[in-house]
Amino acid sequence: IPRPQDRYSISDKRLFQISDQNLNMEVTLLEGEVFSGTLDWFGRFELGVTLQDETTQVHVFRHALHRVKVES
C-alpha cells in the first residue's frame, strides 16, 4: 500500500460533478476489487456508491481508492 502522500486523491469538486450529473463510474480499490455504479453521497473519508444492479450500496473509504474512472 502506498505512502499516504502517494495515494490516489479525488477532489470534492470532481465528486460534486459526478454526483450532480449522475454519471456511472468504475472504482478500483488498492486490493484490486473493481466495481461500477453511481455516486450517491460522499463525505470527508467515505463514498457511497450504488452498484449497477441498483440493489446494493457500498461504502468505500477514500484512502482505499486506487483509481476512479468516469464512464460517459
N, C-alpha and C positions, 0 to 999 in steps of 0.2 A: 504494500500500500504506500503510495507516495507521501512525501512530506506534506504537511498542511499548506505550505505556501505553493506547492506544485499541483494541488488538487484542482479539479475542474470547477470553474466558477460560472454561475449564470446570474445575471443581474435581475433585480426586481422589475426594471423597465421591460426587459425581454419577456419575463414571465407574465407581466400585465398584457403585453401584446398577444402572447399565445392564448391567454385566458379570454381576453375580450373578443378575439376573432374565432374562438372555439376551434383552434387548429388541432389536428392529430399530431402527436409527437411520439418518437421512438426513444425510449430511455434505456441506456446501458449502464449497469452498475459496475463497481470495481471488481466484484466477484465474477462478473461475466453474464449475469442474468440480463435478458433483453425482453422488453415488453412495450406494447403500443397502446395508446389511449389518449384521452383528452384531460387537460389540466382543470381540476375543479377548484382548488384553492392552494394557497401556499403561505407559508409563514417564514420566520427568520431561519428556522432549521429544517423544515419539512415541506414536502409537496404532497398533495392529494391528487391522485390520478385515477380516473375511471377507465378500466380496460375496455377494449373494443367490443367485448360481448355485453357491455353496459350493465352487468350484474355484479361485478366485482370492483371494489375500490381498494387501492393500495396506498399506503403512506410510505414515502421514501425520504430518508434523511438526505439533505443536500450534500453532506460530506461523503456520502456513498456513491455519488454520481461519477461516472466516467465520461459519459457523453450524452447530450440531448440533441436529437435531430428532429427538426420540424418537417413534417410531411405536408406537401402542398396539394 
